[in-house]
Amino acid sequence: MHGEIRKRIYIDTSIPSTYYTLRTDEGSLARQRVTRQWWNKYANLFSLTTSPTVIEELSDGISEKTRDRISLIAHLEVLPITAEILQITQIYIDKLIMPQDPSGDALHLAIASFHNMDELLTWNQSHIANANKISLIQRINQDIGLATPELITPLNYFGDNA
């Protein structure tokens, strides 16, 4: 891949959490299977990034899988959180497109948008990879001069074949 520009993907907390989920319900196990397929097939093809927030959220876990989850993303580029990113986070919260937690979903979206990621890979379909929110997110980002990464789940890579 010499000289080739690789797609840059922001990995949020839900990806390593799902990769090493302890949940045993059918939906969680299906998401785990797709996440592992994605990681094994695609992770090395892209430039993967994460943030201090993801590492902190994973570190707060008390699961026996906490260390594995952190280890999964240990080699990824960690994107800095700037004052401007915190301002963008607040805009998302003020515009009511993200929950009120300034260290949660709005921050992940702000980091990925500010750092001009091609994709934000997540299992959060309530607040991030939500078709009902994407056009509003794009409009807000356009108004503040940011591109919007594709907001997707690992399932987007497989269609019905996962």
Secondary structure as GFF3:
##gff-version 3
##sequence-region A 1 162
A	DSSP	beta_strand	8	11	.	.	.	ID=ss1
A	DSSP	alpha_helix	14	19	.	.	.	ID=ss2
A	DSSP	alpha_helix	26	42	.	.	.	ID=ss3
A	DSSP	three_ten_helix	43	45	.	.	.	ID=ss4
A	DSSP	beta_strand	47	50	.	.	.	ID=ss5
A	DSSP	alpha_helix	52	59	.	.	.	ID=ss6
A	DSSP	alpha_helix	66	73	.	.	.	ID=ss7
A	DSSP	beta_strand	77	78	.	.	.	ID=ss8
A	DSSP	alpha_helix	83	94	.	.	.	ID=ss9
A	DSSP	alpha_helix	105	114	.	.	.	ID=ss10
A	DSSP	beta_strand	119	121	.	.	.	ID=ss11
A	DSSP	alpha_helix	131	143	.	.	.	ID=ss12
A	DSSP	beta_strand	150	152	.	.	.	ID=ss13
A	DSSP	three_ten_helix	154	157	.	.	.	ID=ss14
A	DSSP	three_ten_helix	159	161	.	.	.	ID=ss15
###
